[in-house]
Amino acid sequence: MANIKSAKKRIKVIAKKTLRNKIIKSSTKTAVKKFIAAAQTGQKEDAVLAFGKAVSAIDRATSKGVYHRNTAARKKSRLAKMANSIGA
């Protein structure tokens, strides 16, 4: 345990930020899983809506610094590939 006042504060701040990041990452993963579930059932309309929500969640996470921009681009690219293969 830290003895210095500033170190104690940093521990609190880091815990708060970690929780925030975990919440954002979790909600993003949920949105992606919902899209994947819709894509696997082959329901085009539901998948398109879920795709938009998933991409939006990834963009939101990226803007908050949870994901690196290249990671977000990779995730969105893979989702787009899956979305395009639904109708085929």
Sequence and secondary structure as in RCSB ss.txt:
>XXXX:A:sequence
MANIKSAKKRIKVIAKKTLRNKIIKSSTKTAVKKFIAAAQTGQKEDAVLAFGKAVSAIDRATSKGVYHRNTAARK
KSRLAKMANSIGA
>XXXX:A:secstr
   SHHHHHHHHHHHHHHHHHHHHHHHHHHHHHHHHHHHHHT HHHHHHHHHHHHHHHHHHHHTTSS HHHHHHH
HHHHHHHHHHH  
